[in-house]
Amino acid sequence: MASAVRWTPADQIKPPWCCRRLRCPALNASLDRMANSKGADVSRVFRGTFIHATPQTALQILEDHLVGVDTDGKIAFIENGAELNRLSQTFRFSLSDVTQLAQQ
């Protein structure tokens, strides 16, 4: 008999000390690739908490982060929410266009 899956709301997940402020190597590699697209126009920007996992890191929680998606549907950036003003100038988007992801 299969057991039921229990889901935990993202705001209730407490990451271990080792991943609170560290980025995993796979995410760093993604960020390096994204650096080549600096200045590209973005079509969507999302702000909120994102959860990231790779074979190297079981779980990483990125609180108050921004994810920008370019006009080709590719991730243009993943940055801390405090960088909003700088990113809006670099990637040419309006602050009013940022979609705040709601907590449930």
Contact map, one row per residue, 1 for C-alpha under 8 A:
11100000000000000000000000000000000000000000000000000000000000000000000000000000000000000000000000000000
11110000000000000000000000000000000000000000000000000000000000000000000000000000000000000000000000000000
11111000000000000000000000000000000000000000000000000000000000000000000000000000000000000000000000000000
01111100000000000000000000000000000000000000000000000000000000000000000000000000000000000000000000000000
00111110000000000000000000000000000000000000000000000000000000000000000000000000000000000000000000000000
00011111000000000000000000000000000000000000000000000000000000000000000000000000000000000000000000000000
00001111100000000000000000000000000000000000000000000000000000000000000000000000000000000000000000000000
00000111110110000000000000000000000000000000000000000000000000000000000000000000000000000000000000000000
00000011111110000000000000000000000000000000000000000000000000000000000000000000000000000000000000000001
00000001111110000000000000000000000000000000000010000000000000000000000000000000000000000000000000000010
00000000111110000000000000000000000000000000000000000000000000000000000000000000000000000000000000000010
00000001111111000000000000000000000000000000000000000000000000000000000000000000000000000000000000000000
00000001111111100000000000000000000000000000000000000000000000000000000000000000000000000000000000000000
00000000000111110000000000000000000000000000000000000000000000000000000000000000000000000000000000000000
00000000000011111111000000000000000000000000000000000000001110000000000000000000000000000000000000000000
00000000000001111111000000000000000000000000000000000000000000000000000000000000000000000000000000000000
00000000000000111111000000000000000000000000000000000000000000000000000000000000000000000000000000000000
00000000000000111111110000000000000000000000000000000000000000000000000000000000000000000000000000000000
00000000000000111111111000000000000000000000000000000000001110000000000000000000000000000000000000000000
00000000000000111111110000000000000000000000000000000000000111000000000000000000000000000000000000000000
00000000000000000111111000000000000000000000000000000000000000000000000000000000000000000000000000000000
00000000000000000111111100000000000000000000000000000000000000000000000000000000000000000000000000000000
00000000000000000010111110110000000000000000000000000000000100000000000000000000000000000000000000000000
00000000000000000000011111110000000000000000000000000001100100000000000000000000000000000000000000000000
00000000000000000000001111111000000000000000000000000001000000000000000000000000000000000000000000000000
00000000000000000000000111111100000000000000000000000101000000000000000000000000000000000000000000000000
00000000000000000000001111111110000000000000000000000000000000000000000000000000000000000000000000000000
00000000000000000000001111111111000000000000000000000000000000000000000000000000000000000000000000000000
00000000000000000000000011111111100000000000000000000000000000000000000000000000000000000000000000000000
00000000000000000000000001111111110000000000000000000000000000000000000000000000000000000000000000000000
00000000000000000000000000111111111000000000000000000000000000000000000000001100000000000000000000000000
00000000000000000000000000011111111100000000000000000000000000000000000000000000000000000000000000000000
00000000000000000000000000001111111110000000000000000000000000000000000000000000000000000000000000000000
00000000000000000000000000000111111111000000000000000000000000000000000000111000000000000000000000000000
00000000000000000000000000000011111111000000000000000000000000000000000000001000000000000000000000000000
00000000000000000000000000000001111111000000000000000000000000000000000000000000000000000000000000000000
00000000000000000000000000000000111111110000000000000000000000000000000000010000000000000000000000000000
00000000000000000000000000000000011111110000000000000000000000000000000000010000000000000110000000000000
00000000000000000000000000000000000011111000000000000000000000000000000000000000000000000111000000000000
00000000000000000000000000000000000011111100000000000000000000000000010000010000000000000011000000000000
00000000000000000000000000000000000000111110000000000000000000000000011000000000000000000011100000000000
00000000000000000000000000000000000000011111100000000000000000000001111000010000000000000011100000000000
00000000000000000000000000000000000000001111100000000000000000000001111000000000000000000000100000000000
00000000000000000000000000000000000000000111110000000000000000000001110000000000000000000000000011100000
00000000000000000000000000000000000000000111111000000000000000000111100000000000000000000000000011100000
00000000000000000000000000000000000000000001111100000000000000000111000000000000000000000000000001111000
00000000000000000000000000000000000000000000111110000000000000011110000000000000100000000000000001111000
00000000000000000000000000000000000000000000011111000000000000111100000000000000000000000000000000011100
00000000010000000000000000000000000000000000001111100000000011111000000000000000000000000000000000001000
00000000000000000000000000000000000000000000000111110000000011101000000000000000000000000000000000000000
00000000000000000000000000000000000000000000000011111000001111000000000000000000000000000000000000000000
00000000000000000000000000000000000000000000000001111100001111000000000000000000000000000000000000000000
00000000000000000000000000000000000000000000000000111111111100000000000000000000000000000000000000000000
00000000000000000000000001000000000000000000000000011111111000000000000000000000000000000000000000000000
00000000000000000000000000000000000000000000000000001111110000000000000000000000000000000000000000000000
00000000000000000000000111000000000000000000000000001111110000000000000000000000000000000000000000000000
00000000000000000000000100000000000000000000000000001111111100000000000000000000000000000000000000000000
00000000000000000000000000000000000000000000000000001111111100000000000000000000000000000000000000000000
00000000000000100010000000000000000000000000000000111100111110000000000000000000000000000000000000000000
00000000000000100011001100000000000000000000000000111000111111000000000000000000000000000000000000000000
00000000000000100011000000000000000000000000000011110000001111100000000000000000000000000000000000000000
00000000000000000001000000000000000000000000000011110000000111111000000000000000000000000000000000000000
00000000000000000000000000000000000000000000000111000000000011111000000000000000000000000000000000000000
00000000000000000000000000000000000000000000001110000000000001111100000000000001100000000000000000000000
00000000000000000000000000000000000000000000001111000000000001111110000000000111100000000000000000000000
00000000000000000000000000000000000000000000111100000000000000011111000000001111100100000000000000000000
00000000000000000000000000000000000000000000111000000000000000001111100000111110000000000000000000000000
00000000000000000000000000000000000000000111110000000000000000000111110000111100000000000000000000000000
00000000000000000000000000000000000000000111100000000000000000000011111111111000000000000000000000000000
00000000000000000000000000000000000000011111000000000000000000000001111111110000000000000000000000000000
00000000000000000000000000000000000000001110000000000000000000000000111111000000000000000000000000000000
00000000000000000000000000000000000000000000000000000000000000000000111111000000000000000000000000000000
00000000000000000000000000000000000000000000000000000000000000000000111111100000000000000000000000000000
00000000000000000000000000000000000000000000000000000000000000000000111111110000000000000000000000000000
00000000000000000000000000000000010000000000000000000000000000000011110011111100000000000000000000000000
00000000000000000000000000000000010011010100000000000000000000000011110001111100000000000000000000000000
00000000000000000000000000000010011000000000000000000000000000000111100000111110000000000000000000000000
00000000000000000000000000000010000000000000000000000000000000001111000000111111000000000000000000000000
00000000000000000000000000000000000000000000000000000000000000001110000000001111101000000000000000000000
00000000000000000000000000000000000000000000000000000000000000011100000000000111111100000000000000000000
00000000000000000000000000000000000000000000001000000000000000011100000000000011111100000000000000000000
00000000000000000000000000000000000000000000000000000000000000000000000000000001111110000000000000000000
00000000000000000000000000000000000000000000000000000000000000000000000000000011111111100000000000000000
00000000000000000000000000000000000000000000000000000000000000000100000000000001111111110000001000000000
00000000000000000000000000000000000000000000000000000000000000000000000000000000011111111000001000000000
00000000000000000000000000000000000000000000000000000000000000000000000000000000001111111100000000000000
00000000000000000000000000000000000000000000000000000000000000000000000000000000001111111111000000000000
00000000000000000000000000000000000000000000000000000000000000000000000000000000000111111111111000000000
00000000000000000000000000000000000000000000000000000000000000000000000000000000000011111111100000000000
00000000000000000000000000000000000001100000000000000000000000000000000000000000000001111111000000000000
00000000000000000000000000000000000001111100000000000000000000000000000000000000000000111111100000000000
00000000000000000000000000000000000000111100000000000000000000000000000000000000000000111111110000000000
00000000000000000000000000000000000000001110000000000000000000000000000000000000000000011011111010000000
00000000000000000000000000000000000000000000000000000000000000000000000000000000000000010001111111000000
00000000000000000000000000000000000000000000000000000000000000000000000000000000000110010000111111000000
00000000000000000000000000000000000000000000000000000000000000000000000000000000000000000000011111000000
00000000000000000000000000000000000000000001100000000000000000000000000000000000000000000000111111100000
00000000000000000000000000000000000000000001111000000000000000000000000000000000000000000000011111110000
00000000000000000000000000000000000000000001111000000000000000000000000000000000000000000000000011111000
00000000000000000000000000000000000000000000011100000000000000000000000000000000000000000000000001111100
00000000000000000000000000000000000000000000011110000000000000000000000000000000000000000000000000111110
00000000000000000000000000000000000000000000000100000000000000000000000000000000000000000000000000011111
00000000011000000000000000000000000000000000000000000000000000000000000000000000000000000000000000001111
00000000100000000000000000000000000000000000000000000000000000000000000000000000000000000000000000000111
